[in-house]
Amino acid sequence: MTDATALPDGPVIKGRLSRDDVIMRLGMVVIAIYLVATMVLPLWAMLSKSFSTFKFDLSGYEIQVSDEAGSFEGTILTPAELNAELGVLELGDLDAGSDSRMGLTQFFPDFSFRSPVMYRVRNTTDAGRFLVGSELKTGTEWIELDSNTFRRVQMRPVKSTGLGNFVSYFSTPALFNSIKNSLMIAVISTVITVTLAFWFAYALNRSCMRFKGAFRLVAMAPILVPSLLPGIALVYLFGNQGMIKELLFGASIYGPIGIVIGSVFFTFPHAFIIISTALAISDARLYEAAVSLRSTPWRTFWTVTIPGARYGLISAAFVVFNLVITDFGLPKVIGGQFNVLAVDIYKQVIGQQNFEMGAVVSVVLVVPAILAFAIDRLVQSKQVALLSARSVPYQPTTNRKADNIFLGYCVLVAVFIVGMLAVCQFAALIKFWPYDLSFSLKNYEFDRMDGGGWGSYFNSIKLALLTAVIGTCVIFFGAYLVEKSNGFKTGRAIFQMFAMLPMAIPGMVLGLAYIFFFNNPANPLNFIYGTMAILVICTVTHFYTVSHLTAVTALKQMDREFESVSASLKQPTMKLFSRVTVPVCMPAILDISIYLFVNAMTTVSAVVFLYSPKTTLASIAVLNMDDAGDIAPAAAMGMMIFYTNAAARIIHLILSKGVLTRTQAWRTR
């Protein structure tokens, strides 16, 4: 007995916690600490970084120049006074990043490092600092330097806390324009993808067309490739030397057109899964009533089908919107000069080493992602059951004309998906497009290319296996603790909140947050920075929520009587967990493992800031090779990821069949 009990006319008596209850609560606390350390604290570090402003204080230094005799009897000057006289810098030039430097020699137009003139420099306050080469000088004592040494003197910016970075961001038209671009691309891609996916799912669920199994396989293919791959395919199709560039009628694929087409490709399966699930659940009695009322098929569609699938459509729309607005790989490859938020983060951090502004863009990117996630959760909470015990499953009837129309539509969508993959495979096998179209395997000689070589590919497999094994164990056990624990409602609610948080955080934001948190020498976890461990932790955390929801859904199907029977037989909870819960939930466990494996192979944004020369990954190699102009080898590496994931899916199905035959035999009794 662990719940509080009220005796008649007496105080509330709390039952004593059993040993199993203590173990389960401690386990929940441990995993919650993991989520705090790998999600909450890094995000807090990033948020703090976004409010850290750095500016050069020109009045914080004093300079004195000697005369020809070497005497320092002249006027003491400050860079602020010199700048007021010369106009070297404008106000905006004083904004800086944390690692910025500014030389003092620019305030002396006639400076010569061969001059016999001597210089003296000091800080005006004890908090001031400047560099002489790589040596940091603090305090207010004068430092005497010759001309050759003075040219190496550099000011360091002063740190303060405030909204300066956000003001600078929103007052910079090029950066602020990225918000509009990202929202526009996300909205257009969402409308197109959800529309295409709806009719594709409708054809497979509400018609008697042929080859449904084949079309389902084709629809899921884009999940197996990184989001960069459709960008490469579009370059070969519609680029400056593309195969069918004439179809764009002079428009450029490098920009919003390319991003939208590529986004539709890689988000299509996500929308299809959700909408297909919504359409699969329907009550045939509603359609029978519509027929008896002589409703037209079109009216039945709008009054029965769409209302029944509305929650699936809304959920699919928000999922697609979130995927598009947070994606980095595709706009990086095909976006050209069309800036979006995710690419801005990369440019600020990698291109300009301005981590503070990168944090600001990350905060801006998180806002629409969290809003989309919150609205989706709100909509799903209002969803009601569409099937009751008296419902009759809907069975489509044969309509040759409609079935042929749907078959033609599905063929067009399948050609689009297979065509993109086929173009990438073709590009990977030819010698030199478009001049030498003979086939060769030279593009698979990754060790001769920039990007990490074959080592990157094997690193990705290692990452995927570790993520699948460790992630599945941690996530499923955490879901078991939160679902099957007795009492402890507050703790379980907090744990559930932490488990849902990763879904709302874009991968690129999480990766940048890891830099601020784990790269801090004061952090005791700093030792994992730059290792495979941090890539595994980041990947597990990034894809935690979907796996957690999958595990919770499976665990909810198990009656709590199992725990009651185990307690009455005085069996340890962990014994029940290993001998009953795990075998019963084995289908969900295998689904979680393959989900983590595939996403670990294809992820780009979450790890683009975290890899080291020893831990380069295949998806990052695709990005680096594309940057270096090795587009064909990039396509080859992308196809290696595709084939690896496809093989993993096949192995997963074969193993699942054997494992489930042993662990799920009770279902057929």
C-alpha positions, -999 to +999 in steps of 0.1 A: +000+000+000+016+032-011-014+055-015-027+077+013-056+063+032-082+082+053-095+064+084-129+074+097-126+104+120-089+101+119-058+116+101-047+107+067-022+078+069+004+074+041+014+039+033+050+029+034+068+028+001+077-007-010+112-016-022+099-018-058+083+016-056+116+031-043+135+015-072+111+027-098+110+063-085+148+064-083+150+051-119+126+078-130+147+104-112+178+091-129+163+093-164+148+127-156+183+139-146+195+126-179+169+146-198+177+177-177+214+174-184+209+167-221+180+190-229+170+215-203+205+227-192+219+230-228+188+250-238+192+273-208+229+278-217+219+287-252+192+311-240+217+328-217+241+331-245+215+349-267+213+376-240+251+380-237+261+411-257+297+421-266+307+455-276+340+473-279+344+501-254+366+526-270+368+547-238+381+517-219+418+521-230+444+549-228+473+553-252+503+575-251+528+580-279+564+590-273+582+618-291+613+612-312+635+614-281+614+585-265+598+608-239+561+602-229+552+638-221+525+639-248+487+639-244+470+607-232+445+596-258+416+571-260+404+552-290+371+570-286+387+604-290+408+592-319+377+577-336+357+609-331+385+628-349+391+603-377+357+586-381+372+552-385+343+533-370+306+537-369+284+528-340+274+495-355+310+485-359+314+483-321+290+453-319+311+421-317+311+384-309+327+369-278+359+361-296+362+393-316+393+415-316+401+450-328+436+463-335+446+497-321+468+506-350+437+515-372+433+547-351+468+558-362+468+565-399+505+572-401+515+541-381+546+522-392+559+491-374+594+502-383+590+536-366+613+543-336+583+557-317+573+540-285+537+534-272+522+530-238+488+513-233+467+506-203+431+497-193+411+525-176+394+501-152+404+469-135+378+450-155+394+460-188+416+437-209+435+437-242+458+414-260+495+418-270+497+389-295+483+360-275+491+374-241+461+389-222+468+421-203+446+432-174+448+459-147+455+496-151+493+496-152+510+511-183+525+486-207+553+501-228+557+487-263+578+494-294+561+500-328+566+464-339+549+450-308+522+477-307+508+465-341+499+432-323+478+450-296+441+441-299+411+453-279+387+427-265+349+433-263+332+439-230+304+415-221+270+428-209+236+413-206+206+426-224+185+425-256+212+440-278+216+409-299+179+407-306+177+444-314+206+439-338+190+409-354+156+425-360+172+457-373+193+438-399+170+434-430+189+404-444+186+384-412+150+395-404+140+386-439+149+349-432+118+347-408+095+356-437+113+332-461+111+303-436+074+308-428+066+312-465+084+280-475+070+261-446+034+271-453+036+264-491+053+231-485+028+221-459-002+228-482+013+209-511+025+179-491-007+174-471-028+176-502-007+151-521-004+128-491-041+129-484-051+118-519-024+091-519-036+078-485-072+081-497-064+060-528-048+032-507-075+031-480-107+040-499-103+023-533-098-012-547-069-003-569-040-027-574-004-028-561-013-011-528+016-028-510+042-016-536+029+020-533+031+019-495+068+008-498+076+036-523+058+062-501+081+053-472+113+055-492+122+092-485+124+084-448+155+064-455+176+092-470+190+125-455+171+157-465+202+168-485+197+141-511+166+155-529+185+188-532+213+170-551+187+152-573+171+186-581+205+200-591+210+172-616+174+176-629+170+214-630+204+229-623+224+250-647+234+218-666+203+198-656+187+170-676+153+187-679+160+223-668+138+236-697+107+225-677+113+254-653+108+279-682+139+299-672+132+299-635+161+289-612+159+258-590+183+274-566+159+291-542+123+287-530+113+265-559+140+239-551+134+241-514+096+235-518+100+206-542+127+189-520+106+196-488+076+179-504+098+148-511+113+143-477+081+152-456+057+132-478+060+099-458+055+116-425+022+132-437+012+099-454+016+078-422-006+102-401-033+107-427-034+070-437-039+061-400-068+086-398-085+073-429-081+037-419-104+043-389-139+049-402-175+036-395-192+021-426-226+030-411-220+067-417-215+060-454-246+037-455-266+065-440-253+089-466-263+065-494-298+061-479-302+099-478-292+100-514-262+122-507-238+127-537-203+112-534-188+147-533-211+158-505-204+126-486-167+133-490-170+168-474-196+158-447-183+124-436-147+117-448-131+151-442-146+156-407-136+120-398-100+127-409-097+163-397-075+156-367-051+135-388-050+163-414-043+189-388-016+168-371+000+160-404+001+197-413+018+207-381+043+179-384+052+189-420+054+226-410+078+217-382+100+195-403+103+221-431+109+252-410+136+235-389+153+216-418+189+226-425+203+202-451+180+208-480+181+247-481+218+245-476+222+224-508+196+240-530+187+273-514+213+294-531+210+330-518+175+324-504+182+326-467+161+307-441+165+305-403+182+272-401+209+281-426+213+315-409+223+296-377+249+277-396+263+308-413+265+327-380+283+299-361+304+283-388+309+312-412+312+342-389+320+324-355+293+347-340+279+322-315+258+349-297+239+358-329+236+321-337+219+316-303+196+345-311+185+330-345+180+296-326+157+313-301+137+328-330+135+294-348+123+277-316+093+300-314+073+288-345+084+252-338+070+253-302+039+270-313+032+244-340+039+216-315+016+232-288-013+237-312-009+201-324-010+188-288-041+209-282-059+196-312-051+160-304-063+165-269-098+173-283-099+143-306-127+118-298-130+082-306-144+076-341-151+039-336-173+023-310-181-013-301-210-012-325-191+003-354-187-015-387-153-013-405-155+005-438-148-017-468-143+001-502-163-012-531-150-017-566-154+013-590-133+006-621-132+043-632-123+057-598-098+029-591-080+036-624-079+073-617-064+066-582-039+041-597-028+068-622-024+093-594-004+070-573+018+061-602+026+098-607+036+102-571+056+070-571+075+082-603+083+114-585+097+096-555+115+068-573+127+093-600+145+114-574+163+084-560+171+071-594+186+104-605+209+103-574+219+067-582+226+076-618+247+106-608+267+083-584+276+059-612+287+082-641+322+096-645+316+132-651+282+149-657+274+160-684+306+154-704+314+117-697+283+096-691+302+063-690+296+042-658+322+040-631+326+034-594+351+062-589+325+083-571+325+057-543+362+063-536+353+084-507+388+083-492+399+106-520+371+132-513+366+158-487+342+147-460+359+119-440+360+090-465+347+056-458+354+062-421+324+086-421+301+059-433+313+033-407+310+060-380+274+065-390+267+028-387+284+028-353+263+058-342+231+042-355+237+009-337+246+026-304+217+050-307+193+021-314+205-001-285+211+025-258+182+047-269+157+019-269+168+007-235+167+041-219+135+053-236+114+021-230+125+017-194+117+054-188+083+050-204+077+019-182+086+038-150+063+067-158+034+045-169+035+018-143+047+036-111+022+039-083+014+074-070+041+100-074+018+120-097+038+152-096+070+135-105+054+115-133+039+147-147+073+165-147+090+135-163+063+134-190+069+171-197+106+166-201+099+136-224+077+157-247+101+187-249+126+173-275+099+171-302+095+209-301+132+216-303+148+217-338+179+196-342+202+225-351+191+244-320+198+213-299+233+209-315+242+246-309+230+243-273+253+214-268+282+235-279+275+261-252+269+236-225+293+207-231+322+228-245+324+247-213+356+237-194+338+242-161+312+215-170+322+181-155+307+165-186+331+185-209+352+153-215+325+139-238+327+169-262+341+158-296+336+121-289+311+096-303+293+097-269+280+132-274+267+123-309+248+093-294+234+114-265+223+142-289+207+118-313+188+098-286+176+131-270+166+146-304+144+116-312+133+108-277+096+120-278+083+099-307+100+068-292+086+076-258+051+080-271+054+047-290+065+029-258+038+045-237+011+035-262+022-001-261+024-001-222-011+014-219-024-018-236-013-038-207-037-040-178-024-030-144-036-063-130-002-077-141+014-056-114-012-065-088-008-102-095+030-099-093+027-081-060+004-107-046+029-134-056+057-113-040+076-112-073+100-083-079+088-056-103+120-060-124+112-097-128+078-088-141+094-062-164+119-087-179+096-118-182+063-103-190+064-066-200+093-068-224+081-098-244+045-085-246+058-051-259+085-065-282+068-052-314+069-017-300+105-021-288+116-033-323+098-004-339+116+021-316+150+005-324+146+008-362+132+043-359+163+054-339+186+036-363+172+051-394+171+086-380+207+083-367+218+074-402+201+104-418+203+132-392+223+163-402+211+193-383+215+178-348+251+168-353+265+193-377+281+213-349+293+184-328+314+161-349+352+160-347+377+148-373+375+114-357+337+112-356+326+125-390+294+110-402+280+099-436+253+126-436+279+152-427+301+139-455+273+145-480+272+181-468+309+186-469+314+170-503+286+191-518+303+222-503+335+211-520+318+207-553+320+169-553+283+165-560+284+131-576+303+115-546+278+133-523+250+115-542+269+082-539+273+086-501+236+096-498+226+064-517+249+044-494+228+057-465+196+048-484+208+012-490+220+008-455+187+019-441+168-003-465+189-033-455+183-024-418+146-024-425+147-058-442+169-073-414+144-057-389+115-074-406+133-108-407+144-107-371+110-094-360+093-123-376+115-148-357+114-129-324+077-122-325+070-158-333+086-167-299+074-138-278+039-133-292+027-169-294+002-160-267-017-138-291-028-168-313-040-190-284 
